[in-house]
Amino acid sequence: MTDTIVLERTYPATAERIWELWTTPDGIASWWAPDGFEVHVDEIEVKAGGGLVYTMTATAPEQIEFMKSAGMPLATTSRKTFTEVEPVRRLGYTSHIDFVPGHAPYDHLTTVELTPVAEGVRVVMTLEPLHDEEWTQRIVAGRSNELDNLGAVVADA
């Protein structure tokens, strides 16, 4: 397994707009959830040591069936702790992974860097692998889908 996974996208937007979408309840709710899920932000405090608490709910039939077949609840509350906050430039956070059946909870680090470029802003997301290859591929697919959703929100603006 690799040490880190890097996902990159360039969006036709300002770094300030992407930062807002990544750090406000309305912004997060507009794109954070993978396809077939909805997100509601319960709490957010964007500062090092602050947190994000949100509830993700499966809403599409395929995702509902997957969650049921995997023995997972349809709605899960997730917690992230911000490890670094450099407004409009860099955001780091750990996700508390406590939803994997049969696996002890652990923290997972993600960092996001925003760099203005001629086309708008380049977003580089770096994440640690999860506990095994299957779950690592799931998080890569989920995060890739989220970044695509972010692009759709920017395009609709």
Stockholm file with secondary structure:
# STOCKHOLM 1.0

chainA/1-157         MTDTIVLERTYPATAERIWELWTTPDGIASWWAPDGFEVHVDEIEVKAGGGLVYTMTATAPEQIEFMKSAGMPLATTSRKTFTEVEPVRRLGYTSHIDFVPGHAPYDHLTTVELTPVAEGVRVVMTLEPLHDEEWTQRIVAGRSNELDNLGAVVADA
#=GR chainA/1-157 SS CCSCEEEEEEESSCHHHHHHHHHSHHHHHHHCSCTTEEEEEEEECCSTTCEEEEEEEECSHHHHHHHHHTTCCSEEEEEEEEEEEETTTEEEEEEEECCSTTSCCEEEEEEEEEEEETTEEEEEEEECCCSSHHHHHHHHHHHHHHHHHHHHHHHHC
#=GC SS_cons         CCSCEEEEEEESSCHHHHHHHHHSHHHHHHHCSCTTEEEEEEEECCSTTCEEEEEEEECSHHHHHHHHHTTCCSEEEEEEEEEEEETTTEEEEEEEECCSTTSCCEEEEEEEEEEEETTEEEEEEEECCCSSHHHHHHHHHHHHHHHHHHHHHHHHC
//
